[in-house]
Amino acid sequence: MGVTEPQPATAPAASTAAQYVPQSEAAQALTAILQTHYLRYGVIVSWALALIVTVGAQLGGAWLVLTLAAGAFRGWVERRVAARVGSGYGLVFPTVATVTTCAWALAPLIAWFSDASFGRPLAMVYLVSGYMLVFTQLRSSPRQAAVISSPYGVAALICLGSLWGTPDFWPFVATVPFVAACFFVHVVMTMVKEARIRAFQDHQSHLIAELETARDRADAANEAKSAFLGVISHELRTPMNGVLGAAQLLSATHLNSTQQDYVSIVRNSGDSLLTLLNDILDMTKIEAGRMEFDNADVDFRDLHGRISGVASAQAQAKDLSYRAELNGEIPAIVLGDAVRVGQILQNLLSNAIKFTSDGEILFRVDGRRLSDDRVALVFAVTDTGPGIATGDLQRLFEPFTQLDGSSTRRHGGTGLGLTISRRLAEIMGGTICVDTRLGEGSTFTFTVEAEVLSWAHEPPVEAAIEDAVCERALRVLVVEDHPVNRMIVEAWMSSAGHVTVLAENGQMALEACAVEAFDLILMDVNMPVMDGLTATRALRNQPGPNQASPVVVLSASARSEDHEAGLAAGADAYLNKPIDFRALAEMLVRCAAGREAVRQAA
């Protein structure tokens, strides 16, 4: 019963599809270099080791120090201008890389012109591996690789020049096409691979864009669905107000037993229709992450009594035994949303009664004190019904699911009750679980923690206002565009001894308010010419005999945000359609006590 604010369940933040943007050659080269710069120093050390073993520590060590310094300088420059590669610094990278590669190109020259027997073979290895390193590292930018590797070409020409006139000149020249062909294949294969990667990135970006478009369409459809359900809520509740209102009025007349049965059928069917409508609206709110809770003082004994009263009557109608138990430390007053908690418990009890043919329904409540201001409450509903098969448990809490989905199933309903109950329980920070055995019944357990406001009841105070009787006739302005609803309200008001004045829209209401005073104004919301909220705002802002008169909004929407909109417009309270005439009678009693008394009902 301690409610945690729902998170839009909420959502997802909008993201922009990652579009592939081709980089310049300088940018591609820099990206590749920065990604592999840490390998640079390992290669330098490996080259230096081979050079030291071949030509000696003095020359090899000098080359190592020079190349490490060149590598460090190159890394420093790359990091300094990396963020500005697209702003005119594109030539910096190949220039710096080419200059520092000159230090690397000294290694094959040192090996070639040394007196070591393995000097020239090592020089050839250095030249080939140097080219391979540059073209592999800059595989996405072969032109940059050709420029940066040019010092190796100079070194190769120097080595070739030293062989002029010797028998080794032409064999050396013959190795050039062989090495070039290897590099050509390497570059081509790399470019093909990079092209495939870019094509995959483009395709991926296209898919992401399509998914985002589909998501946006789904969000728009969901918003349209919510708006549609809001309109349908009003449109369905308005005629239902006429049906149930007329049934209430008819039930108060002299009817024989058969007629009373027919009226009872109309009222029960209307109530069932409203329950289905509310279930669909609740499910929509939960899916949109817009379910709101009204935390207020909850008299636990009163909540338990109301729930047990309804369940006991339902069980008695099916000749079932009903038993309620309270165990442990049960607080008197807790903080929570009595409507939502009652909705969960009534769903569990209604299902237990609906699916039980004979036997007993046990409603058990266990309280465990967690601290002076905290309690854990466990609500358990046990039936002696058919139980649930193990294979059906996974589908039990899925929306719009009936375990008996055949066209001949015995029990009706939308299949939303348990789904809504579990979602509400989770939003409250609680859980719902089930223990069942096929053929032996089921136990549904709802566990939740609540903040305790009082562990014991206070002594009774003065009688509640609903027990009072309106002692004088009131003059009431009924603003309603639906003729059936106007007729029903006027008939009820007349039977209660009150005087009514009728208006079909907000403009007519303002005109009536300008010439006579009213004890109460019942204001519908959705009307032609001028809606109820606009009329209420105008009434509060314009001086006149009804500027301070109580205004009660007749809301066909069960959404709390619509109620809040009515109060923000200047209304003092609201009544949901279909109108409960008992609630209307209580509102009239409050009107007789003044506008402040009406506001207490909001």
Secondary structure, DSSP 8 states (H G I E B T S, - for coil): -------TT---------------HHHHHHHHHHHHHHHHHHHHHHHHHHHHHHH-HHHHHHHHHHHHHHHHHHHHHHHHHGGGTTTT-TTHHHHHHHHHHHHHHHHHHHHHTSS-TTHHHHHHHHHHHHHHHHHHHTTT-HHHHHHHTHHHHHHHHHHHHTTTTSTTHHHHHHHHHHHHHHHHHHHHHHHHHHHHHHHHHHHHHHHHHHHHHHHHHHHHHHHHHHHHHHHHHHHHHHHHHHHHHHHHHHHTS---HHHHHHHHHHHHHHHHHHHHHHHHHHHHHHHHT------EEEEHHHHHHHHHHHHHHHHHHTT-EEEEEEEE---SEEEE-HHHHHHHHHHHHHHHHHT-SSSEEEEEEEEEEEETTEEEEEEEEE--S----GGGGGGTTSTT--SS-STT-S--S-S-HHHHHHHHHHHTT-EEEEEEETTTEEEEEEEEEEEEEESS-----S--GGGS---S--EEEEE-S-HHHHHHHHHHHHHTT-EEEEESSHHHHHHHHTTS--SEEEEESS-SSS-HHHHHHHHHHS-STTTTS-EEEEES---HHHHHHHHHTT-SEEEESS--HHHHHHHHHHHHH-HHHHHTT-
